[in-house]
Amino acid sequence: KQWYQRRVRGVRCKLEYCCPLWNPTKISDIQAVESVQRKFTRRIDGMKQYDYWTRLKKLNLMSLQRRRERYILIHMWKMDNGAAPNGINVRFFTQSRLGRKADYPPINSSAQGAVKTKYFDSFGVKAVRL
């Protein structure tokens, strides 16, 4: 049990370093990062016969993608409440029916396709969409 906890802490911190800013967007990149945890949990005694999602549930773990999304939402909450700087110009507002919302600044409509792709994959846009 202690070996497992030490390994999880050691591996997870490397995979999650700066995850609100480094957040893979391609499915193949997400699967590559997730495969590290998938392989590790398979090696734990008594877990080999279970599929990945069952192993996560039995070990009380979240997928790395889910953890990254959680950290992004926490960072957005901090930005909204002044605990973290809002250097990306995300606008926070309240709607009477939907509650607290966020909006990102628009991109120039004449921007090149590659620029638009990078923009929509950026932290500010992806965080607001979560």
C-alpha positions in Angstrom: 0.0 0.0 0.0 2.8 2.5 0.9 4.7 1.6 -2.3 1.6 2.3 -4.3 1.0 5.7 -2.7 4.7 6.7 -3.1 4.6 5.7 -6.8 1.3 7.4 -7.5 2.6 10.7 -6.0 5.9 10.4 -7.9 4.4 9.7 -11.3 1.3 11.9 -11.0 3.2 15.0 -10.1 5.4 14.7 -13.2 2.4 14.1 -15.4 0.4 17.0 -13.9 3.2 19.6 -13.7 1.7 23.0 -14.9 -1.3 21.2 -16.2 -3.7 24.2 -16.4 -1.3 25.7 -19.0 0.0 22.5 -20.6 -3.2 20.7 -21.6 -3.0 18.4 -24.6 -5.8 18.8 -27.1 -5.1 16.1 -29.6 -6.8 12.7 -28.8 -3.5 10.9 -29.5 -1.6 13.2 -27.0 -4.3 12.7 -24.3 -4.2 8.9 -24.8 -0.4 8.9 -24.6 -0.4 10.8 -21.3 -3.2 8.6 -20.0 -1.4 5.4 -21.0 1.2 6.1 -18.3 -1.4 5.8 -15.6 -3.1 3.0 -17.4 0.1 0.9 -17.4 1.0 1.8 -13.9 -2.4 0.8 -12.4 -2.2 -2.5 -14.3 0.9 -3.4 -12.4 -0.7 -3.1 -9.0 -1.4 -6.5 -7.3 -4.9 -7.6 -7.9 -5.7 -5.0 -10.5 -4.6 -6.7 -13.7 -7.9 -8.4 -14.4 -9.9 -5.1 -14.4 -10.3 -2.6 -17.2 -8.7 0.9 -16.7 -11.9 2.6 -15.6 -12.7 -0.1 -13.0 -9.1 0.1 -11.7 -9.5 3.9 -11.3 -12.7 3.4 -9.4 -11.3 0.7 -7.1 -8.1 2.8 -6.4 -10.2 6.0 -5.9 -8.4 7.8 -8.7 -9.5 10.1 -11.5 -8.2 10.0 -15.0 -5.4 12.4 -15.7 -7.6 14.3 -18.2 -10.3 14.7 -15.6 -7.8 15.9 -13.1 -6.4 18.5 -15.6 -10.0 19.8 -16.2 -10.5 20.0 -12.5 -7.3 22.1 -12.0 -8.4 24.4 -14.9 -11.7 25.0 -13.2 -10.1 25.7 -9.9 -7.7 28.2 -11.6 -10.7 29.9 -13.3 -12.4 30.2 -9.9 -9.3 31.8 -8.4 -9.1 34.2 -11.3 -12.8 35.2 -10.8 -12.2 35.7 -7.1 -9.0 37.7 -7.4 -6.7 34.9 -6.0 -4.9 34.5 -9.3 -4.1 37.2 -12.0 -6.4 37.4 -15.0 -3.8 38.2 -17.6 -5.8 36.5 -20.4 -8.7 39.0 -20.2 -11.4 36.5 -19.4 -14.5 38.4 -18.6 -16.6 37.1 -15.7 -20.3 38.1 -15.3 -23.5 36.9 -13.6 -26.7 35.8 -15.4 -29.8 35.7 -13.4 -30.9 32.3 -14.6 -27.5 30.6 -15.3 -25.4 32.0 -12.5 -21.7 32.9 -12.9 -20.4 32.7 -16.4 -17.1 33.6 -18.2 -16.4 34.8 -21.7 -13.1 35.0 -23.7 -12.0 37.9 -25.9 -12.9 37.4 -29.6 -10.2 36.6 -32.2 -9.8 38.6 -35.4 -12.1 36.9 -38.0 -9.4 37.4 -40.7 -6.8 35.5 -38.7 -5.2 32.5 -40.5 -6.5 29.0 -39.8 -3.5 27.9 -37.9 -3.7 31.0 -35.6 -7.4 30.3 -35.0 -6.6 26.7 -34.1 -4.0 27.7 -31.6 -6.3 30.3 -30.2 -9.2 27.9 -29.7 -6.8 25.4 -28.1 -5.5 28.0 -25.7 -6.0 27.9 -21.9 -8.4 30.9 -21.9 -10.7 29.6 -24.5 -10.7 25.9 -23.3 -11.1 27.0 -19.7 -14.2 29.2 -20.5 -15.7 26.3 -22.5 -15.4 23.9 -19.5 
